Amino acid sequence: MVQRKYKQSFPYWPTHSQALQTISQEHWFAIDDLKTWIKEANSHITLNIKYPEKQDRRLGADQALRTHTGDCDEFTDLFITLARIRGVPCRRLTGYFIHPSTYEPEPHAWAEILSPTQGWIPIDIALRTIGSHTMYYIIRKIEEFNPALLDFQLMQPTPALQYHWELPAPQVTALF
């Protein structure tokens, strides 16, 4: 179930896009070693998208690739799409990145891939953090397979009943 769930195509992650399928034909895309593949995907994405460029709306992987613009959302969406095309289960997380020098929270998005041996591994292409989370990340939402999910839902939602509210940015207090 998890394998299928995190390999699906959706509007922000269009695995059938011709432009994204073209990337899958490049020599680096067939690398067997997952760690090396992630580094190559990171290189490809950071060479093809200008950063940082705040977007008024989320563009998705295909649009980001066409316009060569994006912020953390587009970096994440492009990585998720490439991982899913490759057959690697991948999901999107949103929350906050806490700046280490100022402790100011900033809304942020990043991905996780599912390793058969290590479980979910965080991949933050925008901030170039691969394989480890630090105390500077606060997870607010894990977008399962459907990016249209609300930020918060009741434990047993029904199609007629869902609950949603907005959270303010977290207050961060340095412990040291």
C-alpha positions as CSV (number, residue, x, y, z in Angstrom):
1,M,0.0,0.0,0.0
2,V,2.7,2.5,1.0
3,Q,4.7,1.7,-2.1
4,R,1.8,2.5,-4.4
5,K,0.5,5.4,-2.3
6,Y,3.7,7.5,-2.5
7,K,4.4,6.9,-6.2
8,Q,1.1,8.4,-7.5
9,S,0.9,11.3,-9.9
10,F,-1.0,14.4,-8.9
11,P,-1.2,18.0,-10.3
12,Y,1.9,19.2,-8.3
13,W,3.7,15.9,-9.0
14,P,2.9,15.1,-12.6
15,T,4.9,11.9,-13.2
16,H,3.6,11.7,-16.8
17,S,4.8,15.2,-17.8
18,Q,6.8,15.0,-21.0
19,A,9.4,17.5,-19.6
20,L,9.9,15.4,-16.5
21,Q,10.0,12.2,-18.4
22,T,12.8,13.7,-20.5
23,I,14.9,14.2,-17.4
24,S,14.4,10.5,-16.6
25,Q,16.3,9.7,-19.8
26,E,19.4,11.4,-18.6
27,H,22.4,9.2,-17.7
28,W,22.4,10.1,-13.9
29,F,18.7,9.1,-13.5
30,A,19.5,5.4,-13.8
31,I,22.1,5.3,-11.0
32,D,21.3,2.4,-8.7
33,D,22.8,3.7,-5.4
34,L,20.0,5.7,-3.7
35,K,22.4,8.2,-2.0
36,T,24.2,9.0,-5.2
37,W,20.9,9.3,-7.1
38,I,19.7,11.8,-4.5
39,K,22.8,13.9,-4.8
40,E,22.5,13.9,-8.6
41,A,18.8,14.9,-8.4
42,N,19.8,17.7,-6.0
43,S,22.4,18.9,-8.5
44,H,20.0,18.8,-11.4
45,I,17.3,20.6,-9.5
46,T,19.5,23.4,-8.1
47,L,21.0,24.0,-11.5
48,N,17.6,24.3,-13.1
49,I,15.6,26.4,-10.6
50,K,16.6,29.9,-9.5
51,Y,16.4,30.2,-5.7
52,P,15.2,32.0,-3.6
53,E,12.3,33.4,-5.5
54,K,9.2,33.6,-3.4
55,Q,6.1,32.6,-5.2
56,D,2.6,34.0,-4.7
57,R,1.2,30.6,-5.4
58,R,2.5,27.1,-5.6
59,L,3.6,26.3,-9.2
60,G,4.3,22.5,-9.0
61,A,7.1,20.6,-10.6
62,D,6.2,21.0,-14.3
63,Q,5.7,24.8,-14.1
64,A,8.9,25.2,-12.0
65,L,10.9,23.3,-14.6
66,R,9.4,25.4,-17.5
67,T,10.0,28.8,-15.8
68,H,13.2,27.9,-13.9
69,T,11.7,29.7,-10.9
70,G,10.6,28.6,-7.5
71,D,11.0,28.5,-3.8
72,C,11.0,25.6,-1.3
73,D,7.7,24.4,-2.7
74,E,8.9,24.0,-6.2
75,F,12.2,22.4,-5.2
76,T,10.3,19.9,-3.1
77,D,7.6,19.3,-5.8
78,L,10.3,18.7,-8.4
79,F,12.2,16.3,-6.2
80,I,9.1,14.4,-5.3
81,T,8.1,14.0,-8.9
82,L,11.5,12.8,-10.0
83,A,11.7,10.3,-7.1
84,R,8.2,9.0,-8.0
85,I,9.2,8.6,-11.7
86,R,12.3,6.7,-10.5
87,G,10.0,4.5,-8.4
88,V,11.1,5.8,-5.0
89,P,8.2,6.4,-2.6
90,C,8.3,10.1,-1.7
91,R,6.1,12.5,0.3
92,R,6.0,16.2,1.1
93,L,6.2,17.8,4.5
94,T,5.4,21.4,5.4
95,G,6.1,23.3,8.6
96,Y,8.8,25.7,9.7
97,F,12.5,26.1,9.4
98,I,13.9,27.9,12.4
99,H,16.8,30.1,11.5
100,P,19.8,29.1,13.7
101,S,21.1,32.6,14.2
102,T,17.8,34.5,14.9
103,Y,15.4,31.6,15.9
104,E,12.8,33.1,13.6
105,P,10.4,30.6,12.1
106,E,9.9,30.6,8.4
107,P,7.2,28.5,6.6
108,H,9.0,25.8,4.7
109,A,8.5,22.6,2.6
110,W,10.7,19.6,2.2
111,A,10.5,15.9,1.1
112,E,11.0,12.5,2.6
113,I,11.9,9.4,0.7
114,L,11.2,5.9,1.9
115,S,14.3,3.8,2.1
116,P,13.8,0.0,2.4
117,T,16.5,-0.1,5.1
118,Q,16.3,3.2,6.9
119,G,12.6,4.2,6.7
120,W,11.7,7.8,5.9
121,I,14.7,10.0,5.1
122,P,14.3,13.8,5.0
123,I,15.5,15.6,1.8
124,D,15.5,19.4,1.8
125,I,16.8,20.4,-1.7
126,A,16.1,24.1,-1.1
127,L,18.4,24.3,2.0
128,R,20.7,21.5,0.8
129,T,20.1,19.2,3.8
130,I,20.0,15.6,2.8
131,G,19.4,12.7,5.2
132,S,19.1,14.4,8.6
133,H,16.7,16.7,10.4
134,T,18.0,19.0,13.0
135,M,16.2,20.8,15.8
136,Y,15.6,23.6,13.3
137,Y,12.6,21.9,11.6
138,I,9.1,21.8,12.9
139,I,6.7,19.5,11.0
140,R,3.2,20.8,10.7
141,K,1.8,18.6,8.0
142,I,2.7,15.4,6.1
143,E,1.0,15.5,2.8
144,E,0.1,11.9,2.2
145,F,-0.6,11.1,-1.4
146,N,-3.1,13.9,-1.8
147,P,-1.7,17.5,-1.8
148,A,-5.3,18.9,-1.4
149,L,-5.6,17.5,2.2
150,L,-6.4,20.1,4.8
151,D,-3.7,21.0,7.3
152,F,-5.7,19.4,10.2
153,Q,-8.4,16.8,10.1
154,L,-10.5,14.9,12.7
155,M,-9.2,11.5,13.5
156,Q,-12.1,9.8,11.7
157,P,-13.2,12.3,9.1
158,T,-16.2,11.6,6.9
159,P,-16.7,13.2,3.5
160,A,-19.3,15.5,5.1
161,L,-17.3,16.5,8.1
162,Q,-13.8,18.0,8.2
163,Y,-12.3,20.6,10.5
164,H,-9.6,23.1,9.6
165,W,-7.9,26.0,11.3
166,E,-4.9,28.2,10.9
167,L,-2.0,28.0,13.2
168,P,0.1,31.1,14.0
169,A,3.9,30.8,13.5
170,P,5.4,29.0,16.5
171,Q,7.1,31.0,19.3
172,V,10.7,29.8,19.5
173,T,12.7,30.2,22.7
174,A,16.4,29.4,22.7
175,L,17.3,26.9,25.4
176,F,21.0,27.9,25.5
